[in-house]
Amino acid sequence: MRGRPIEMDVVLVHPYLNQRGGGDRVILDIAEKFNPVIYTTVYEPENTFPGFRDFDVRIMPKSAIEPTLFLDPRRANALRAGLRFYFGRIREDYDVINANGSPSEWIRNRNPRVCWLVYSPSREAFDLYGWRMARLRFPQKQLNYGFIRAFRHVEYSVVPRIEKLCAISEVAEERIRKYLHRSDAEVIHPGIDPRGFEPGDYGKYFFIPSRIVPEKQLEFSINAFRMFSAGHRDWKLVISGFNPDPSGAYLGELKSLASGLNVEFRVNPAEKEFHELYSGCYATLFSAINEDWGLTPLESMACEKPCISINEGGPRYSIVDGKTGYLVNSAHEMAEKMDYLSENPAENATMGKAGRKRVLENFTKEIFLQKLGKAFRDASAASATPRA
């Protein structure tokens, strides 16, 4: 197996290993450092990063009540994962359990010494609850209402007992305070390996590296590019990332929106191709809805490419506005920044170099894993007595 384990036995739990997103990349970084036993409820090695094949990945045993579930697949998978963690016991000797991705934190119900790396309290249950409800029809609204009430009930019974909470950003820490009522979460920013994101030429295309899902709000950036391209017909927009929806519904909507524009979609790219697109772009665009943290701005800056991001979520803390990229409040403003950078290549390059320097000093994988190792030791040493 890869990785050099530290002097403690780590168990890592995560609901699903079946995508190639930023969160999955962080989990693989943790695995390569701490060499844990990994428990999950869904493992699809062909759909996630191939590096997971090098580790001991196990499927969490079923709970006794799973056959009674009659929900739509998405809700059924979420509840199934929660029940497996809630009723599951880790039989191996271990020093600490690292929970990643909600509802993996429910492992604390029957297992002590948990360090929960919080990307965010469940967004479906909390900050995106109203957004989701507004998009559901009446019968689905009722089902979702009941499901979320049950989820919150369990969440509020388990979270107070978790020994150590680590928030991946100030945004996640704020949500923990607001929704989970704990004020002791330590902020530890996931970082990247800058060696995997090398600077390259400045091609005449803007790049959107992103999973193809509605929460990434890719239509925002496409609309910005439409405004920009009205005066820059020789520029291109490239959208590339993992598409988890086999129906291709959202991807189809985006292609329709981009009709008539010089927009290229590179879906499910190989890692080498993905990195080449980063390295060769002019700058990147980021428009996810209140993103928990966001590795895209870091990867962009590591490639010496400015990132133009919507002014919310994690990018407000990773991007220095006007120095390593821009924070914008509308698609029109994003188009204006694209126009400015395209007309000022020297400024674009200067911002890119400042961005790489910022990543090297603050947001590398090594810095992240060093801090996380200390958090693991804190959780391992903590009393198993339930918190007040």
matplotlib code that plots the C-alpha trace (Angstrom):
import matplotlib.pyplot as plt

x = [0.0, 1.1, 1.6, 3.8, 1.6, 2.2, 2.6, -1.1, -3.8, -6.4, -9.8, -11.3, -15.0, -16.7, -20.2, -19.4, -16.3, -17.8, -16.8, -13.7, -14.3, -12.3, -13.6, -12.5, -9.1, -8.7, -9.7, -7.1, -4.4, -5.3, -5.1, -1.7, -0.4, -2.0, -2.6, -5.9, -8.5, -11.3, -15.0, -17.6, -21.1, -20.5, -17.2, -16.9, -13.2, -13.9, -15.6, -13.3, -9.6, -7.6, -5.3, -7.9, -7.2, -3.9, -5.7, -7.8, -11.3, -14.2, -18.0, -19.7, -22.0, -25.7, -28.1, -31.0, -33.7, -32.4, -35.0, -37.8, -36.6, -39.0, -37.5, -36.2, -32.6, -30.8, -32.6, -32.4, -28.6, -28.2, -30.3, -28.7, -25.3, -26.4, -28.0, -24.8, -22.6, -25.1, -25.4, -21.9, -19.1, -15.4, -14.0, -10.3, -8.0, -7.6, -6.4, -8.7, -11.6, -11.5, -15.0, -15.3, -18.5, -21.9, -23.4, -20.1, -20.1, -22.8, -20.1, -19.6, -22.9, -21.1, -17.4, -15.3, -12.3, -13.7, -12.1, -14.7, -13.3, -16.3, -16.7, -20.0, -22.9, -25.2, -26.1, -29.3, -30.4, -29.3, -28.1, -29.5, -32.7, -34.8, -33.1, -33.9, -37.5, -38.2, -37.4, -39.6, -43.2, -45.7, -45.5, -41.7, -41.7, -43.6, -41.2, -38.2, -39.5, -39.9, -36.6, -34.7, -36.5, -35.4, -31.8, -31.6, -32.8, -30.0, -27.5, -28.2, -27.9, -24.5, -22.5, -22.2, -20.3, -17.7, -14.3, -12.7, -14.3, -12.1, -13.7, -12.2, -12.8, -14.2, -17.4, -17.8, -16.9, -19.6, -22.1, -21.1, -21.7, -25.1, -26.6, -24.8, -24.2, -20.6, -18.0, -14.9, -14.2, -10.6, -10.2, -7.8, -7.8, -7.3, -4.4, -3.0, 0.3, 1.6, 3.9, 0.8, -0.3, 2.6, 2.5, 2.2, 1.4, -1.6, -3.9, -6.9, -9.4, -11.0, -11.3, -14.1, -12.8, -15.8, -18.1, -21.1, -23.8, -26.4, -24.8, -21.7, -24.0, -22.1, -24.8, -23.6, -20.2, -21.6, -23.8, -20.7, -18.8, -21.7, -21.3, -17.6, -17.5, -19.7, -16.5, -14.0, -15.1, -11.6, -11.7, -13.1, -14.5, -13.6, -15.7, -14.3, -15.0, -16.7, -20.4, -22.1, -25.5, -25.9, -29.0, -27.0, -29.9, -27.9, -25.2, -27.8, -29.2, -25.7, -25.1, -28.4, -27.5, -24.1, -25.5, -24.0, -21.0, -17.4, -17.8, -16.2, -17.2, -14.6, -16.5, -14.8, -11.3, -8.2, -6.1, -3.3, -5.7, -7.3, -4.0, -3.0, -6.2, -5.3, -1.7, -2.6, -5.6, -5.6, -7.6, -10.3, -13.9, -15.7, -19.4, -20.4, -23.2, -21.6, -18.8, -17.5, -13.9, -13.1, -9.8, -10.3, -9.0, -5.9, -5.2, -5.7, -3.3, -0.8, -0.8, -0.2, -3.7, -5.9, -9.3, -12.5, -14.9, -18.4, -18.0, -19.3, -18.1, -14.6, -13.1, -13.6, -10.8, -8.5, -8.5, -7.0, -9.3, -7.4, -4.1, -4.5, -7.9, -11.2, -14.4, -17.5, -21.2, -22.8, -22.3, -21.9, -19.1, -17.4, -17.5, -15.9, -13.0, -12.6, -12.4, -9.9, -7.6, -7.8, -6.7, -3.9, -1.8, 1.0, -1.4, -2.8, 0.6, 1.5, -1.6, -0.9, 2.6, 1.2, -1.4, 1.2, 3.3, 0.1, -0.6, 3.0, 3.0, -0.5, -2.4, -0.2, -1.1, 1.8, 0.6, -2.9, -1.8, 0.6, -2.3, -4.7, -2.2, -2.2, -6.0, -6.0, -3.8, -6.1, -9.1, -7.3, -6.3, -9.7, -12.0, -14.8, -17.2, -20.1, -19.9, -22.4]
y = [0.0, 3.6, 6.1, 6.4, 5.8, 8.0, 6.3, 5.8, 3.6, 5.5, 4.5, 6.7, 6.7, 8.4, 7.7, 7.3, 6.8, 7.0, 10.4, 12.5, 15.8, 18.0, 16.2, 12.8, 14.3, 15.4, 12.0, 10.4, 12.8, 11.8, 8.1, 8.5, 10.2, 8.1, 4.7, 4.0, 1.3, 3.0, 2.3, 3.5, 2.4, 2.7, 2.1, 2.3, 2.2, 2.9, 6.2, 7.6, 8.3, 5.2, 5.8, 4.3, 0.9, 1.0, 1.0, -1.3, -0.1, -1.9, -1.7, -0.8, -3.7, -3.3, -2.2, -4.4, -2.0, -1.2, -3.4, -1.2, 1.9, 3.1, 6.4, 7.8, 6.5, 9.7, 9.8, 6.1, 6.1, 8.9, 7.3, 3.9, 5.4, 7.2, 4.0, 2.0, 4.5, 5.1, 1.4, 0.3, -0.7, -0.5, -3.9, -3.1, -1.6, 2.1, 5.3, 7.7, 7.6, 10.3, 11.0, 12.7, 13.8, 13.8, 11.6, 9.8, 11.7, 9.3, 6.7, 8.4, 6.9, 3.6, 4.5, 6.9, 9.0, 10.6, 13.6, 14.9, 16.8, 19.0, 20.1, 21.5, 20.5, 18.7, 21.4, 19.6, 19.7, 23.2, 26.1, 24.6, 23.3, 26.3, 26.2, 22.5, 22.8, 25.6, 23.2, 20.3, 19.6, 19.3, 15.5, 15.7, 18.7, 16.7, 13.7, 16.0, 17.8, 14.6, 13.2, 16.4, 16.5, 13.0, 13.7, 16.8, 14.8, 12.3, 14.9, 16.9, 13.7, 12.6, 15.8, 17.0, 13.7, 14.1, 14.6, 16.9, 19.0, 20.4, 22.8, 23.0, 26.8, 29.8, 29.2, 25.7, 26.9, 29.6, 26.9, 24.7, 27.5, 28.4, 25.0, 22.5, 24.9, 24.1, 26.9, 24.8, 23.7, 24.3, 25.6, 23.5, 24.4, 21.5, 22.2, 20.9, 19.5, 22.4, 19.9, 18.6, 22.0, 23.5, 26.9, 26.9, 29.1, 31.5, 30.2, 32.1, 30.3, 30.6, 27.4, 26.0, 22.9, 21.6, 18.6, 18.9, 19.4, 22.2, 23.3, 24.5, 27.0, 26.7, 28.7, 31.8, 31.6, 30.6, 33.8, 35.8, 34.3, 35.1, 38.8, 38.7, 36.9, 39.6, 41.6, 38.7, 36.2, 34.6, 33.4, 30.1, 28.7, 25.2, 23.3, 20.1, 17.8, 14.7, 14.2, 12.0, 12.1, 9.3, 10.9, 14.0, 16.2, 19.1, 18.8, 19.0, 22.2, 23.7, 22.7, 24.3, 27.5, 27.6, 27.1, 29.6, 30.2, 29.0, 26.6, 23.2, 20.5, 17.9, 15.5, 13.0, 13.8, 11.8, 13.4, 14.3, 16.0, 17.9, 19.2, 20.2, 22.3, 24.0, 24.6, 26.1, 28.3, 32.1, 32.2, 30.2, 30.9, 29.7, 30.2, 27.5, 28.3, 29.3, 26.7, 25.2, 25.8, 25.1, 23.6, 25.2, 28.6, 27.0, 24.8, 27.8, 29.9, 27.1, 27.1, 30.9, 31.5, 34.1, 32.9, 35.0, 33.8, 34.6, 36.5, 34.0, 30.9, 29.7, 31.7, 34.9, 33.5, 31.9, 34.6, 38.1, 40.3, 42.2, 40.5, 36.8, 36.9, 38.7, 38.3, 39.3, 39.8, 39.3, 37.6, 41.1, 41.9, 38.5, 39.4, 42.8, 41.1, 38.7, 41.6, 43.5, 40.5, 39.6, 43.2, 43.2, 40.1, 41.5, 42.1, 38.6, 37.1, 39.2, 38.1, 34.5, 34.6, 36.2, 33.4, 30.6, 32.3, 32.5, 28.8, 27.8, 29.8, 28.9, 26.1, 23.1, 19.6, 19.2, 22.1, 20.6, 17.1, 18.3, 20.2, 17.3, 14.9, 17.1, 17.1, 13.3, 13.2, 15.6, 13.4, 10.2, 11.7, 13.2, 11.6, 9.4, 11.0, 12.6, 16.4, 18.5]
z = [0.0, -0.6, 2.1, 5.2, 8.3, 11.3, 14.7, 15.2, 13.8, 11.8, 10.5, 7.9, 7.2, 4.2, 2.8, -0.9, -3.0, -6.4, -7.8, -8.6, -6.9, -4.5, -1.4, -2.8, -3.6, 0.0, 1.3, -1.0, 0.3, 3.9, 3.0, 1.4, 4.5, 7.3, 5.5, 7.2, 6.9, 4.9, 5.5, 3.0, 1.9, -1.9, -3.6, -7.4, -8.2, -11.8, -11.0, -8.4, -8.2, -9.1, -6.1, -3.8, -5.2, -3.2, 0.2, 2.3, 1.4, 3.1, 2.8, 6.0, 7.0, 6.4, 9.2, 10.1, 9.0, 5.5, 3.7, 5.0, 3.1, 0.4, -0.8, -4.1, -4.8, -3.7, -0.3, 0.1, -0.4, 2.1, 4.8, 4.2, 4.7, 7.9, 9.4, 8.6, 10.4, 13.3, 14.2, 13.1, 15.3, 14.3, 15.4, 14.6, 17.2, 16.4, 17.9, 16.0, 13.6, 10.9, 9.7, 6.3, 4.6, 6.3, 7.6, 8.4, 11.7, 12.9, 13.5, 16.9, 18.1, 19.0, 18.5, 20.5, 19.6, 16.4, 14.6, 12.1, 9.2, 8.4, 4.8, 5.9, 8.1, 5.7, 3.1, 2.2, 5.8, 6.6, 4.3, 1.0, 2.5, 1.3, -2.1, -2.5, -1.2, -3.7, -6.6, -5.4, -6.2, -3.3, -2.7, -2.7, -0.4, 2.2, 1.9, 2.1, 5.1, 7.0, 6.0, 7.0, 10.4, 11.1, 10.0, 12.2, 15.2, 14.9, 14.1, 17.2, 19.3, 17.9, 17.2, 20.8, 21.6, 18.8, 20.4, 17.8, 15.0, 12.2, 9.7, 6.3, 6.1, 7.9, 6.0, 7.4, 10.9, 10.7, 9.7, 12.5, 15.0, 13.4, 12.7, 15.1, 18.0, 18.6, 18.8, 19.2, 15.6, 14.5, 10.9, 8.9, 5.2, 2.8, 0.5, -2.8, -4.1, -6.2, -8.0, -9.8, -11.0, -13.0, -14.7, -18.4, -21.4, -21.4, -24.0, -25.3, -23.3, -19.9, -17.9, -15.6, -13.8, -12.0, -11.4, -13.6, -11.0, -10.3, -7.1, -9.1, -10.9, -14.1, -16.0, -14.1, -15.8, -19.2, -19.1, -18.2, -21.1, -23.4, -22.5, -22.7, -26.1, -27.7, -28.1, -28.1, -30.7, -30.9, -27.2, -26.0, -22.8, -21.7, -19.1, -17.8, -14.9, -13.7, -14.5, -11.9, -13.6, -16.1, -17.6, -18.5, -17.7, -16.3, -18.9, -21.5, -20.0, -20.1, -23.7, -24.7, -22.8, -24.5, -28.0, -30.4, -28.2, -28.5, -25.5, -25.3, -22.8, -21.8, -19.6, -17.3, -18.5, -17.6, -14.9, -17.3, -19.7, -16.8, -15.6, -19.1, -19.4, -16.1, -17.2, -20.6, -19.8, -19.4, -16.2, -14.4, -13.5, -10.3, -9.5, -7.1, -4.6, -1.3, -1.7, 1.5, 0.6, -3.0, -4.3, -7.7, -6.7, -5.1, -8.2, -10.4, -8.4, -8.3, -12.1, -12.0, -13.4, -11.7, -10.6, -11.1, -8.5, -7.3, -4.0, -1.6, 0.3, 0.6, -2.2, -0.1, 2.1, -0.4, -3.1, -2.4, -4.5, -7.1, -6.2, -7.0, -8.7, -8.4, -6.4, -8.3, -7.5, -10.8, -14.2, -15.7, -13.3, -14.1, -17.8, -17.0, -15.2, -18.1, -20.4, -18.3, -17.9, -21.6, -22.5, -19.9, -20.2, -18.1, -15.2, -15.7, -15.4, -12.3, -10.5, -11.4, -9.9, -6.8, -6.6, -6.7, -4.0, -1.8, -2.3, -1.5, 1.7, 3.0, 1.2, 0.5, 1.1, 3.5, 5.7, 5.8, 6.7, 9.5, 11.2, 10.7, 12.3, 15.4, 15.4, 15.2, 18.3, 20.1, 19.4, 20.4, 23.7, 24.4, 27.0, 25.6, 28.1, 26.3, 26.0, 27.9]

ax = plt.figure().add_subplot(projection="3d")
ax.plot(x, y, z, "-o")
ax.set_aspect("equal")
plt.show()
